[in-house]
């Protein structure tokens, strides 16, 4: 993903983030999805 694609994704995601909790939930979800995609598996424990 290049810088332009990442910025477009971030702008779209930001539309639904209204509170600190929303941001925290989004961050946790993004980390989990990234780990799963990178390693092809779910994390051994839910640290996110």
C-alpha positions in Angstrom: 0.0 0.0 0.0 1.5 3.3 -1.0 1.2 6.6 0.9 -1.7 7.8 -1.2 -3.8 4.7 -0.7 -3.0 4.7 3.1 -4.1 8.3 3.4 -7.4 7.6 1.5 -8.0 4.6 3.8 -7.3 6.7 6.9 -9.6 9.5 5.8 -12.4 7.1 5.2 -11.9 5.3 8.5 -11.7 8.6 10.4 -15.3 9.3 9.4 -16.6 6.7 11.9 -14.2 7.6 14.7 -16.0 9.9 17.1 -14.7 9.0 20.6 -11.5 7.8 22.3 -13.2 4.4 22.6 -13.9 4.3 18.8 -10.2 5.1 18.1 -9.1 2.5 20.6 -11.4 -0.2 19.1 -10.3 0.7 15.6 -6.6 0.6 16.5 -7.1 -2.8 18.1 -9.0 -4.2 15.1 -6.4 -2.8 12.6 -3.5 -4.4 14.5 -5.3 -7.7 14.7 -6.1 -7.7 11.0 -2.6 -6.7 10.1 -1.1 -9.5 12.2 -3.5 -12.1 10.7 -2.7 -11.0 7.2 1.0 -10.8 7.7 1.4 -14.2 9.3 -1.6 -16.0 7.8 -3.0 -16.9 11.2 -4.7 -15.4 14.2 -2.5 -14.3 17.2 -1.9 -17.0 19.8 -3.3 -14.7 22.4 -5.5 -11.7 22.2 -3.0 -9.0 23.0 -4.7 -6.4 20.8 
